[in-house]
Each structure stands twice: as C-alpha cells, then as structure tokens.
Amino acid sequence: MNRKIAALLVVACTLAFELPVYAGLVATQHTTGHIRIVNGANAGLSITPTFLEFGNVTWGTTVTDQITVLNTGDCVEHVNATASQGTLNTINTYIPQLFPQHSIVVNATYNTATLNPGDYTFGLDWTATCN
C-alpha cells in the first residue's frame, strides 16, 4: 500500500511542477494622477420668450406673463435682471443660484395704474455670472 501512495505522490508532484508558470509574463506599473474639479467658467443664458408682448390691456389692471430663464453655461450662475422704462424707476430681480441646464420661471408683472393710457416700450436686461 505504501508503494501505491508513494507512486501517487510522485505523480501529483510531477503534475504540480509541470504546470507552466506565467508570473514572468505579467508586468505591473503604478501611476498617479490629479484632477481639479471646478465650477465651470462659461456663463450662458437663454431667455424665452425673446419678446414680451402684453397686448392691449385696460388701464388700471395688473397683467402677468411668464419668462423662462435657462442656464446654458457650464457653471452655477447668479442671474440679475433689470427692467427699465424711460424715466420710471428701474426694477431689479435676482436669481441667486441657477445650475447648468436648469431653468426657472419668472413672473413679469405690469401694473398699468402707474401710467397714463398709451403705448409703452420697456427693456429687460439679463446678466449671468459664474458663482
């Protein structure tokens, strides 16, 4: 019986040592890297509609229309809007944080009781600054 066990061990050892070893064929290398994630540097806005038309409105009423402000830049933006009409007081609005590819709806409200009946033109100026 001992001869059978010895023969089996010899065969097992022979198989173990005859298996190819590939450790010499594998190369490894360690590299390092660096990344700095910044907030972006390109401000951009898309305002819709591009022309705000209230139409014919009865004097003394208040009308509201919606404006969509979309951040088309690659940074979080502060957005300022200024509405002006001739010698009247300028109205400012501020959107403190608008993320890239996000939009917000702003209500534009006009109180006609502050003016005499007539035709009026106003301007809306938008400024976006990367946060």
C-alpha positions as CSV (number, residue, x, y, z in Angstrom):
1,M,0.0,0.0,0.0
2,N,2.8,2.3,0.7
3,R,4.1,1.9,-2.8
4,K,0.7,3.0,-4.2
5,I,0.7,6.1,-2.0
6,A,4.3,6.9,-2.9
7,A,3.6,6.5,-6.6
8,L,0.5,8.7,-6.3
9,L,2.6,11.4,-4.5
10,V,5.3,11.2,-7.2
11,V,2.6,11.6,-10.0
12,A,1.0,14.5,-8.0
13,C,4.3,16.2,-7.5
14,T,5.2,15.8,-11.2
15,L,2.0,17.4,-12.3
16,A,2.4,20.2,-9.9
17,F,5.9,21.0,-11.1
18,E,5.0,20.6,-14.8
19,L,2.3,23.3,-14.7
20,P,3.5,26.4,-16.6
21,V,4.2,29.5,-14.5
22,Y,3.2,32.8,-16.1
23,A,4.4,35.2,-13.4
24,G,7.3,36.3,-15.6
25,L,4.9,37.4,-18.4
26,V,2.9,39.8,-16.3
27,A,4.2,43.4,-15.8
28,T,2.7,45.9,-13.4
29,Q,3.1,49.6,-13.1
30,H,1.7,52.1,-10.7
31,T,0.8,55.6,-11.9
32,T,-0.6,58.6,-10.1
33,G,-3.0,61.3,-11.3
34,H,-4.5,64.5,-10.4
35,I,-7.9,66.1,-11.0
36,R,-9.2,69.5,-10.0
37,I,-13.0,69.9,-10.3
38,V,-14.0,73.5,-10.8
39,N,-17.4,75.1,-11.0
40,G,-17.0,76.0,-14.7
41,A,-16.2,79.2,-16.3
42,N,-18.7,79.7,-19.1
43,A,-21.8,81.6,-18.2
44,G,-24.7,81.4,-20.6
45,L,-28.4,82.2,-20.7
46,S,-31.4,81.5,-22.8
47,I,-34.5,83.7,-22.2
48,T,-37.9,82.7,-23.5
49,P,-39.9,84.4,-24.9
50,T,-37.4,86.8,-26.5
51,F,-40.1,89.4,-26.9
52,L,-42.6,90.0,-24.1
53,E,-46.0,91.2,-25.6
54,F,-48.7,92.1,-23.1
55,G,-51.0,93.3,-25.9
56,N,-54.0,95.7,-25.3
57,V,-54.6,96.0,-21.6
58,T,-57.3,98.0,-19.8
59,W,-55.9,100.9,-17.7
60,G,-55.8,100.1,-14.0
61,T,-55.4,96.4,-14.4
62,T,-52.3,94.3,-13.5
63,V,-51.1,91.7,-16.0
64,T,-48.6,88.9,-15.6
65,D,-46.6,86.9,-18.2
66,Q,-44.0,84.2,-17.6
67,I,-40.4,84.3,-18.7
68,T,-38.3,81.1,-18.7
69,V,-34.6,81.6,-17.8
70,L,-32.4,78.6,-18.8
71,N,-28.7,78.3,-17.7
72,T,-26.9,77.2,-20.9
73,G,-23.4,77.6,-19.4
74,D,-21.3,75.1,-17.5
75,C,-21.3,76.8,-14.1
76,V,-23.7,77.6,-11.3
77,E,-24.9,81.1,-12.1
78,H,-26.1,84.2,-10.3
79,V,-28.6,85.9,-12.6
80,N,-29.6,89.6,-12.4
81,A,-32.4,91.0,-14.4
82,T,-33.1,94.7,-14.8
83,A,-36.4,96.1,-16.2
84,S,-36.4,99.7,-17.3
85,Q,-38.9,102.0,-19.0
86,G,-37.9,105.5,-19.8
87,T,-37.7,107.7,-16.7
88,L,-39.5,105.3,-14.4
89,N,-37.7,103.6,-11.6
90,T,-35.7,100.6,-12.6
91,I,-36.8,97.2,-11.2
92,N,-34.2,94.6,-10.4
93,T,-34.6,90.9,-9.7
94,Y,-32.0,88.4,-8.6
95,I,-31.8,84.6,-9.0
96,P,-29.1,83.6,-6.5
97,Q,-28.3,80.1,-7.9
98,L,-29.2,78.5,-11.3
99,F,-27.5,75.2,-12.1
100,P,-26.3,74.3,-15.6
101,Q,-29.1,73.1,-17.9
102,H,-31.7,74.1,-15.3
103,S,-34.4,76.7,-15.8
104,I,-36.6,78.8,-13.7
105,V,-39.8,80.6,-14.5
106,V,-40.0,84.3,-13.6
107,N,-43.3,86.2,-13.5
108,A,-43.2,89.6,-15.2
109,T,-46.0,91.7,-13.8
110,Y,-47.1,95.1,-15.1
111,N,-49.3,97.4,-13.1
112,T,-51.0,99.7,-15.7
113,A,-52.4,102.0,-13.0
114,T,-49.0,103.6,-12.6
115,L,-49.1,105.1,-16.2
116,N,-51.4,107.1,-18.3
117,P,-53.1,105.2,-21.2
118,G,-50.7,105.0,-24.2
119,D,-48.1,102.8,-25.9
120,Y,-45.1,101.9,-23.9
121,T,-41.9,100.0,-24.6
122,F,-39.7,98.6,-21.8
123,G,-36.4,96.8,-21.7
124,L,-35.3,93.7,-19.8
125,D,-31.5,93.2,-19.4
126,W,-30.2,89.8,-18.1
127,T,-26.8,89.2,-16.7
128,A,-25.4,85.8,-15.6
129,T,-22.2,85.5,-13.6
130,C,-20.5,82.2,-12.7
131,N,-20.8,81.6,-9.0
